[in-house]
Structure formats: C-alpha cells, structure tokens
Amino acid sequence: MFDTILALSLLLFLSKLIGNIFSRIKQPAILGELTAGILLGVHVLGPFLFSEPLYKIEYMQVLSQIGAMFLLFMAGYSHVKIDKLLQFGGRSIAIACVELPLSFAAGFWVGRLFDYSIIASLFTGLALSITGIGVTVRTLMDLNRLHTDYGMNILGIAILDATFGLFFLSFLAAFAHSQEAISLYTIGITILKIGFFFGGAVLFSRVVLFPIALLADYMNVAESKLGLVLSTLFVFSYVADWVGLHFIIGSFVAGIIIARHSDFTQKEIKNKLNGIAYGLFVPIFFGVMGAQIDFGVLKNGGLFAMAFILTGMSAKFLGGTLGAKITGYPVMKSLVLGTGLIPRAGVGLATASIALSAGIIDEKIFAAVVGMVAVTVIFTPLALKYAIQILEKNKKTSATHCLKYPDIF
C-alpha cells in the first residue's frame, strides 16, 4: 500500500510539473504525463523508489483503466456532438475500409516474411490494425482540435478499429484453442450482443435519461447529479466490456448520452468532472502507460521488431492518408488524418497480452507490440501537432492570397 501512495503522489506531481513545461513550449500536455511515467519507470527512478515496476504496483492498473474511461467519457461529454459524429460517420467508415485492410495485410505479410504461422501472422495483422484511441484523442483535446472534421473522422476510425480488433481477437482465440472453424452461431451471438449494446444506449438516451435527471433533482443528497453521472459512466463501460467491445467505447457512448441533457451539463458539474478526470485519473492513465515503455524490448525483438514497427507506422499513415484523399480531403488534411491514426496503445497492449496467454503469439511478437507502443505514443503527439501547424499555416496563407488577389479566384 505504501508503494501505491508514493507512486500516486509522485506521478501526479511530476505529470503536472512536466506537463506545464511542455505547455509553456507549446507542446501537448500528454507528453508531460508520459515523461513522468518514463521517469518513474524501470529504467530511471523506479528501481530506487518502488519494490516492483510502477505499472505492477497494487491498484495502479485499475486506476489507469478508470483513467482511460474518464478520458473517453470526457471526449464524448465535452468535445463531441452526436450529430457531428454521425455527419462524418460515412466518411469515417469509407476511410477505415481503406486503412484497415492495408494495415492488416501489411502486418500479416511481416509475420509470414519472418516464417510465423498463419494464425500468428493473423495476429500481427490485427496488432497493426488497432489505433491507440486514447493518445490521439488526448492530443487533439490538448490542441483543441477534436471538434474539427478530421478530428471527428480520426475518432470514428479509431472506434471502428478497436471494435474490429476486439471482435476479431475473440475469433482468433477461439480458433487457437479449438483449431476448428469458427461457427456462424458464435459470430451471430457476438453481433447480437453488440447490437444489444448500441440499441440499449439509444433506448437509455430517449427513455431513461430524463427520469434519472428528475430523480437527481428530488434527491436530498450532496452531489446526487455527479454521482448519477459517474454511475452511468461505469455501467456503460461494464456493459460494453460484457458484450465484447472495449470498455472505453462504453465510456465514450456514456459521455455523448449524458451531454444530451442540460441538467448534467451545468458548469458546476462540468468543472467537477474535469477536476476528477484531469486532476487525478487521466494523468494516472498516461503515467502508467509511460512507465510501461521499455525501449529495451526493441533489442529483444531484433530485426522483426524493427520491421514490425516501421511497417505498422507506415501502413497506418499511408492507409489513413490515402483513404482521406479518396473521400475528398485535400492533401494536407489527409496527411494530418494519416498521422493521427499512427499510435498504438492500451487496446493493442491488451490484445497482445490476451494473445500471448492464449498461445497465439510468442514473446518476440509481444515485445514488438510493446516496442511499437513505446515509439508511437511519443512520436504521434509531436508529429500530429507539427502536421496541424502546417495545415493551419497553409490555410492562413491561402486566405491571405485570396484577399490579395480576389479577381483571380
């Protein structure tokens, strides 16, 4: 318990201190939280402070997962409007139809190139298909760009990637255990569960949310509205996990639904939710992620790890950029979208851990996945900020040019 208290106090203090430094030099605050985790990790201060690695300390993984819930909940609650997300939904699906198969095929090809079995190669394809939604969402939120058209598309594509990844992983695990063809019954049950979740979410939004708001008004208990909001967040996260989706998708949906009722979007409640999320849980999530970064795994993974990481980054970037261009985005905005799809993070690590325990992959593939997470969670915030700066600079230049030479345009 002593390690937990010490880890929390140091992680929160350092994440805010270093985050402030990054903010002052106009870099995303997420880099401060990741850096705090790296400093408290196994290669810097961790061995001198803790009896075990920070991410293995009691309760830290649970607190980190709650942080992931709050991150996606706040994205849906404060930054995303459902009508805007649906407006860009068709384009998100179209882009995903380009980048997902390309990333999957690239990963499968790398696995086969290094003589891995078909099922292990299917997993390497899967690992390269899942975008790290938390990293990109937080970076876009730090830059106040999540509400943009490309921000909505990146978010939509990342959700589709995560849904596909977890859906496909369940079939891979079943196949690895049984070595038999997956039945249509299994596929049908999984699809029905997912349909049940989204159908239930719509029903909750239209039928249940208003009575809950009325109940909160009549409750003579301190922070009743806040308590009901948090309860909704955890229920949706649980149900999403139960039906086979990732729990953060449930958190995101809960945020969108809660934001639809004015009783739950009052300034006082927003401020309290912001305090809980960004003052406590979200920094823990990224701090623990930083503490898990181990560049030594690149050495263990050898040539395969290098090929896996470079292929994964290139395939996501090219697939996202190409898909965006095909659907009508200009070149620079397509490059921004492609950059936003590069990171791999929590969902990728979770699927790799499940695949390793199920005997689908070996330690070398697992090390390569961890290495890819390490590289992309640091690279993407910097690259995405730079790409957005170029995009907006080009927009300003074009606008100035149009004003200066109006007769030409």
Buried (B, 14 or more C-beta within 10 A) or exposed (E): EEBBEBBBEBBBEBBBEBBEEBBEEEBBBBBBBBBBBBBBBBEEBBEEEBEEBBBBBEBBBEBBBBBBBBBBBBBBBBBBBBEBBEEBBEBBBBBBBBBBEBBBBBBBBBBBEBEBEEBBBBBBBBBBBBBBBBBBBBBBBBBEBBBBBBBBBBBBBBBBBBBBBBBBBBBBBBBBEEEEEBEEEEEEEBEEBBEEBBEBBEEBBEEEBEEBBEEBEEEEEEEBBBEBBBEBBBEBBEBBBEBBBBBBBBBBBBBBBBBBBEBBBEEEBBEBBBEBBBEBBBBBBBBBBBBBBBEBBBEBBEEBBEBBBEBBBBBBBBBBBBBBBBBEBEEBBBBBBBBBBBBBBBBBBBBBEBBBEBEBBEEBBBBBBBBBBBBBBBBBBBBBBEBBEEBEEBEEEEEEEEEEEEEEE
